[in-house]
């Protein structure tokens, strides 16, 4: 009996040593770093992007930060987009601009109109679909063992028992309001060794404590992997976009409005054949062709001709 107990103790000790050994820990770290490396690096900038927080808050019950914070890390590490803030940071910036317009800032502060960089795209992170009963087991009954004290969180398509998550990333073109690529990503505990913290800890400098909620918990890492999967696919979808001018060049030219009455001419030389008369306030659509101060435009009825740019302004 003593021999059997001794062998059992020795086996348990050996297993503990093996788990704690550098080789075992290194394999976990290597798998984690390989997943981090899946975040694509772009050779050229695909445009300017803002990230919108999902309307449905699914993350608070899992003790996670908003996925907006996580996606900001991806954008910064990948270099695929220029990131502009339209969240809480932008709200504070608007307060500063309000102070400037009211004359309350010091002279030379250089804050005013026309300085905010436009977003070409809006990126919206979300969870794939509603799934309150994964694998025939009520999620609420097993949440406590995985999340801890979160039994009320019935999360959209996050399987607590198998530790998997399915997420969605979608793009909206700001100028045209067209829906761009929509990609789904999948993450699973089996994708990494889950030495909690591990190589993910290096992300702390990008988002501080907010990102650590993803990097230091099992469910956070699962969701992170799912978003890496979706973001990689999304960037791949957008890789064929024009390199010169990006989204701004791809979009139709901004409309113009007549500031005073004028005429549309058949040629770029004023005094020639008149296509039609134009009234103040009329909206026209530039074709992109210019000859000095004369712009080629179209009207709402399809008439096309040339108008002096001194007679109109960009429509707001």
Secondary structure as GFF3:
##gff-version 3
##sequence-region A 1 316
A	DSSP	alpha_helix	2	20	.	.	.	ID=ss1
A	DSSP	alpha_helix	22	36	.	.	.	ID=ss2
A	DSSP	beta_strand	48	52	.	.	.	ID=ss3
A	DSSP	three_ten_helix	60	62	.	.	.	ID=ss4
A	DSSP	alpha_helix	67	78	.	.	.	ID=ss5
A	DSSP	beta_strand	82	83	.	.	.	ID=ss6
A	DSSP	alpha_helix	88	101	.	.	.	ID=ss7
A	DSSP	beta_strand	121	127	.	.	.	ID=ss8
A	DSSP	three_ten_helix	134	136	.	.	.	ID=ss9
A	DSSP	alpha_helix	139	146	.	.	.	ID=ss10
A	DSSP	beta_strand	158	159	.	.	.	ID=ss11
A	DSSP	beta_strand	164	173	.	.	.	ID=ss12
A	DSSP	beta_strand	179	188	.	.	.	ID=ss13
A	DSSP	three_ten_helix	189	191	.	.	.	ID=ss14
A	DSSP	three_ten_helix	198	203	.	.	.	ID=ss15
A	DSSP	alpha_helix	204	215	.	.	.	ID=ss16
A	DSSP	alpha_helix	218	237	.	.	.	ID=ss17
A	DSSP	alpha_helix	246	250	.	.	.	ID=ss18
A	DSSP	beta_strand	255	258	.	.	.	ID=ss19
A	DSSP	beta_strand	262	265	.	.	.	ID=ss20
A	DSSP	beta_strand	274	278	.	.	.	ID=ss21
A	DSSP	beta_strand	283	291	.	.	.	ID=ss22
A	DSSP	beta_strand	294	298	.	.	.	ID=ss23
A	DSSP	beta_strand	304	308	.	.	.	ID=ss24
A	DSSP	three_ten_helix	309	311	.	.	.	ID=ss25
A	DSSP	beta_strand	312	314	.	.	.	ID=ss26
###
